Amino acid sequence: MKTMLYEHYQLKEHITISSLVTCYYFELSKTYQYSGERHDFWEIIYIDKGEVEAETDSGCYKLNQGDLLFHEPNDFHKIGSNGKIAPNVFIVSFVCHSSSMLFFTKNKRFHLNNEERFLLVQLMKEGLNAFGPNPIDSSPRTLSFLENSPFACEQMFKMYLEMLLIRFIRNGQPLNPNRPLSSTRENQAADLSDKIIAYLKNNLDQRLTLDHLSAVFNMGRTQLNLLFKKATGTGIISYANELKLGQAKIYIREEAYNMSEIAELLGFSSVHHFSRHFKKETGMAPTEYANTIKAHL
């Protein structure tokens, strides 16, 4: 038998994350203010909900939901709420010495498109898998790996972060005229999911069902749910519940309504039903969550 000789091709890596420093998801009060810091590694801050004002060496930014801001090494930065809206922010800091990162010294602020947002959501999920939710009483300087985490979630986190950085650079460069555009079917699915999300947000006070939504969007419930899940990574009803929970936390942090009013605004049959649902999803009652926020002001 003849032995075939093959030449190995060495794959190039243009973006390589060498280590992770922090990974946090913060639900901040509407009056939150951070005094600022400077460090020798990269950091990104993503506004998942609400608005944030950021001050850096390179300038001041008003960041809205869906915005992401880069802080290069040794760039002073601080953030604060605007006093009106309680924001949710996702922060990741990391070490990367790849020369391609120079792109982000000139391009710091991004508003995520559907493709980038999908990668960001996967990044947050793997961060939760690997490191868990932010422990309330732990040091913000220490990152520890969760026991019994899904296989290779740290590696998945690294891969999604590198993919997101690559996607930013690709989208920031002129398009190759020969590169095919996204298919019409993909665009239609993304447009449909955006319409469903908008409908869910506008009807947080309703107890929506798949039957109702399939009638609204004139599509079978199974197909509707599958298309939505493909675009967002989760089912419609699960997404609706996440929206309600997120809005409940915002109402609590903004201290705009009492618990009974919040329950009514979000379509719960009673404040007791709301409290049970909130505790099931977060591990604490709404009043405990409110006290936790106040303790960290």
C-alpha positions as CSV (number, residue, x, y, z in Angstrom):
1,M,0.0,0.0,0.0
2,K,1.3,3.4,-1.0
3,T,1.7,5.9,1.8
4,M,0.3,9.3,0.8
5,L,2.1,12.4,1.9
6,Y,0.1,15.5,2.7
7,E,1.4,19.0,3.4
8,H,-0.2,20.5,6.5
9,Y,-1.7,23.9,6.2
10,Q,-1.1,26.1,9.3
11,L,-4.3,28.0,10.1
12,K,-3.9,31.7,10.7
13,E,-5.5,33.3,13.8
14,H,-6.1,37.0,13.4
15,I,-7.9,37.4,16.8
16,T,-6.8,35.3,19.8
17,I,-8.0,35.9,23.3
18,S,-5.3,34.8,25.7
19,S,-7.1,35.3,29.0
20,L,-10.3,36.5,30.5
21,V,-10.4,39.0,33.4
22,T,-14.1,39.7,34.1
23,C,-17.5,38.7,32.9
24,Y,-20.5,40.4,34.5
25,Y,-24.1,41.0,33.9
26,F,-25.2,44.0,36.1
27,E,-28.8,45.2,36.7
28,L,-28.1,48.7,37.9
29,S,-30.3,51.3,39.6
30,K,-31.4,54.4,37.8
31,T,-29.0,56.5,40.0
32,Y,-25.9,54.3,39.7
33,Q,-22.6,56.0,39.3
34,Y,-19.1,54.5,39.0
35,S,-16.1,56.5,39.8
36,G,-14.0,55.0,37.0
37,E,-10.9,52.9,36.4
38,R,-7.9,52.4,34.2
39,H,-6.3,49.0,33.4
40,D,-4.0,47.3,31.0
41,F,-6.5,45.0,29.2
42,W,-9.4,45.4,26.9
43,E,-13.0,45.8,28.0
44,I,-16.4,45.9,26.3
45,I,-19.7,47.1,27.8
46,Y,-23.0,46.2,26.1
47,I,-26.2,47.9,27.0
48,D,-28.8,45.1,27.2
49,K,-31.6,47.4,28.5
50,G,-32.0,51.1,29.2
51,E,-29.4,53.8,28.7
52,V,-25.9,54.5,30.1
53,E,-23.6,57.5,30.0
54,A,-19.9,56.7,29.6
55,E,-16.9,59.0,30.0
56,T,-13.6,57.9,28.6
57,D,-10.2,59.4,27.6
58,S,-11.5,59.4,24.1
59,G,-14.7,61.2,24.8
60,C,-18.2,61.0,26.3
61,Y,-20.9,58.6,25.0
62,K,-24.6,58.2,25.5
63,L,-25.2,54.5,25.1
64,N,-28.7,53.1,24.3
65,Q,-30.1,49.6,24.3
66,G,-28.2,47.5,21.7
67,D,-25.0,49.7,21.8
68,L,-21.6,48.3,22.6
69,L,-18.5,50.3,23.6
70,F,-14.8,49.3,23.6
71,H,-12.2,50.4,26.1
72,E,-8.7,49.9,24.9
73,P,-5.9,49.1,27.5
74,N,-5.1,52.0,29.8
75,D,-8.1,54.0,28.6
76,F,-9.8,55.6,31.6
77,H,-13.5,55.0,31.7
78,K,-16.5,55.3,34.0
79,I,-20.2,54.8,33.5
80,G,-23.4,56.0,35.2
81,S,-27.2,55.8,34.9
82,N,-29.0,58.8,33.6
83,G,-31.3,59.1,36.7
84,K,-34.4,58.1,34.7
85,I,-33.9,54.6,33.4
86,A,-32.5,51.6,35.3
87,P,-30.1,49.9,32.8
88,N,-28.8,46.3,32.4
89,V,-25.2,46.0,31.2
90,F,-23.0,43.2,30.2
91,I,-19.3,43.7,30.7
92,V,-16.4,41.5,29.6
93,S,-12.7,42.3,30.0
94,F,-10.0,40.3,28.4
95,V,-6.4,40.2,27.2
96,C,-5.7,40.1,23.5
97,H,-2.4,41.1,21.9
98,S,-3.4,40.5,18.3
99,S,-2.5,43.3,16.0
100,S,-6.0,43.3,14.5
101,M,-7.3,44.8,17.7
102,L,-5.9,48.1,16.5
103,F,-9.2,48.4,14.6
104,F,-10.9,49.0,17.9
105,T,-8.7,51.9,18.9
106,K,-10.4,53.9,16.1
107,N,-13.8,52.2,16.1
108,K,-15.1,52.1,19.6
109,R,-18.9,52.3,19.5
110,F,-21.2,49.8,17.7
111,H,-24.9,49.3,17.5
112,L,-25.4,45.6,17.0
113,N,-27.2,44.2,14.0
114,N,-29.1,40.8,14.1
115,E,-26.0,38.7,13.4
116,E,-23.9,40.5,16.0
117,R,-26.7,40.4,18.5
118,F,-27.1,36.6,18.1
119,L,-23.3,36.2,18.8
120,L,-23.6,38.5,21.9
121,V,-26.6,36.5,23.2
122,Q,-24.6,33.2,22.8
123,L,-21.7,34.9,24.6
124,M,-23.9,35.8,27.5
125,K,-25.3,32.3,27.7
126,E,-21.9,30.7,27.8
127,G,-20.7,33.2,30.4
128,L,-23.7,32.2,32.6
129,N,-22.9,28.5,32.0
130,A,-19.2,29.0,32.8
131,F,-19.2,31.5,35.6
132,G,-22.8,31.8,36.8
133,P,-24.8,34.9,37.7
134,N,-23.0,37.6,39.6
135,P,-22.7,36.5,43.2
136,I,-24.1,39.4,45.3
137,D,-21.5,39.2,48.0
138,S,-18.4,38.3,46.0
139,S,-15.5,40.4,45.1
140,P,-15.9,42.1,41.7
141,R,-12.2,41.4,41.0
142,T,-12.4,37.6,41.1
143,L,-13.7,35.3,38.4
144,S,-14.2,31.6,39.2
145,F,-15.4,28.7,37.2
146,L,-18.6,27.0,38.2
147,E,-18.5,23.3,39.0
148,N,-20.7,20.9,37.0
149,S,-20.7,23.4,34.1
150,P,-21.6,22.2,30.5
151,F,-18.7,20.6,28.6
152,A,-16.2,23.2,27.2
153,C,-18.3,26.3,28.0
154,E,-15.1,28.3,28.7
155,Q,-13.9,27.4,25.2
156,M,-17.3,28.2,23.7
157,F,-17.2,31.6,25.5
158,K,-13.7,32.3,24.0
159,M,-14.9,31.3,20.6
160,Y,-18.0,33.4,20.6
161,L,-16.0,36.4,21.8
162,E,-13.4,36.0,19.1
163,M,-16.2,35.5,16.5
164,L,-17.9,38.7,17.7
165,L,-14.7,40.7,17.4
166,I,-14.0,39.3,13.9
167,R,-17.6,40.1,12.8
168,F,-17.2,43.7,14.0
169,I,-14.0,44.1,11.9
170,R,-15.6,42.4,8.9
171,N,-18.7,44.6,9.1
172,G,-16.5,47.7,9.5
173,Q,-14.6,47.0,6.3
174,P,-15.8,47.6,2.7
175,L,-17.8,44.6,1.4
176,N,-16.3,42.3,-1.2
177,P,-18.4,42.9,-4.3
178,N,-18.4,39.1,-4.9
179,R,-19.6,38.2,-1.4
180,P,-23.2,37.0,-1.5
181,L,-25.7,38.9,0.5
182,S,-27.9,37.3,3.2
183,S,-30.7,35.2,1.6
184,T,-34.2,36.6,1.3
185,R,-35.4,33.8,3.6
186,E,-32.9,34.8,6.3
187,N,-33.9,38.4,6.1
188,Q,-37.6,37.6,6.3
189,A,-37.1,35.4,9.4
190,A,-35.1,38.3,11.0
191,D,-37.8,40.8,10.1
192,L,-40.5,38.5,11.5
193,S,-38.7,38.0,14.8
194,D,-38.2,41.7,15.1
195,K,-42.0,42.2,14.6
196,I,-42.8,39.5,17.2
197,I,-40.5,41.1,19.7
198,A,-42.0,44.5,19.1
199,Y,-45.5,43.0,19.6
200,L,-44.4,41.3,22.8
201,K,-42.9,44.5,24.2
202,N,-46.1,46.4,23.4
203,N,-48.3,43.8,25.1
204,L,-46.5,43.1,28.4
205,D,-49.8,43.5,30.2
206,Q,-51.3,40.6,28.3
207,R,-51.1,36.8,28.9
208,L,-50.1,35.9,25.4
209,T,-50.4,32.4,23.9
210,L,-48.9,30.8,20.8
211,D,-52.5,30.4,19.4
212,H,-53.1,34.1,19.8
213,L,-49.7,35.0,18.2
214,S,-50.2,32.6,15.3
215,A,-53.5,34.4,14.6
216,V,-51.8,37.8,14.8
217,F,-49.0,36.9,12.4
218,N,-51.1,34.6,10.2
219,M,-48.8,31.6,10.6
220,G,-49.0,28.2,12.1
221,R,-47.9,28.1,15.8
222,T,-45.2,25.5,15.2
223,Q,-43.7,27.2,12.2
224,L,-43.9,30.6,14.0
225,N,-42.1,29.3,17.1
226,L,-39.4,27.5,15.0
227,L,-38.6,30.6,13.0
228,F,-38.4,32.8,16.1
229,K,-36.2,30.3,17.9
230,K,-33.9,30.1,14.9
231,A,-33.5,33.8,14.9
232,T,-33.2,34.4,18.7
233,G,-32.2,31.1,20.2
234,T,-35.3,30.8,22.4
235,G,-39.1,30.1,22.0
236,I,-41.6,32.9,21.9
237,I,-43.3,32.3,25.2
238,S,-39.9,31.9,27.0
239,Y,-38.8,35.2,25.4
240,A,-42.0,36.9,26.5
241,N,-41.5,35.7,30.1
242,E,-37.9,37.0,30.0
243,L,-39.2,40.4,28.8
244,K,-41.7,40.5,31.6
245,L,-39.1,39.6,34.2
246,G,-36.7,42.1,32.9
247,Q,-39.3,44.9,32.9
248,A,-40.3,43.9,36.5
249,K,-36.7,44.4,37.6
250,I,-36.6,47.8,35.9
251,Y,-39.8,48.9,37.6
252,I,-38.4,47.7,41.0
253,R,-35.1,49.5,40.5
254,E,-36.8,52.7,39.3
255,E,-39.1,52.6,42.3
256,A,-41.9,53.8,40.0
257,Y,-44.6,51.4,41.2
258,N,-45.4,49.2,44.2
259,M,-45.5,45.4,43.8
260,S,-49.2,45.2,43.2
261,E,-49.1,47.8,40.4
262,I,-46.1,46.0,38.8
263,A,-48.1,42.7,38.8
264,E,-51.0,44.4,37.1
265,L,-48.8,46.2,34.6
266,L,-47.3,42.9,33.5
267,G,-50.5,40.9,33.2
268,F,-50.2,38.7,36.3
269,S,-53.5,37.6,37.9
270,S,-52.4,38.7,41.4
271,V,-49.4,40.1,43.3
272,H,-48.9,36.6,44.8
273,H,-48.7,35.0,41.3
274,F,-46.2,37.7,40.3
275,S,-44.1,37.1,43.5
276,R,-44.1,33.3,43.0
277,H,-43.0,33.6,39.3
278,F,-40.3,36.2,40.2
279,K,-38.8,34.0,42.9
280,K,-39.0,30.9,40.7
281,E,-36.9,32.7,38.0
282,T,-34.5,34.7,40.1
283,G,-34.2,32.8,43.4
284,M,-35.5,35.7,45.4
285,A,-38.8,37.5,46.1
286,P,-39.3,40.9,44.5
287,T,-38.9,42.6,47.9
288,E,-35.6,40.8,48.4
289,Y,-34.4,41.9,45.0
290,A,-35.4,45.5,45.8
291,N,-33.5,45.4,49.1
292,T,-30.4,44.0,47.3
293,I,-30.4,46.9,44.8
294,K,-30.7,49.4,47.6
295,A,-27.8,47.8,49.5
296,H,-25.5,48.3,46.6
297,L,-26.2,52.0,45.9
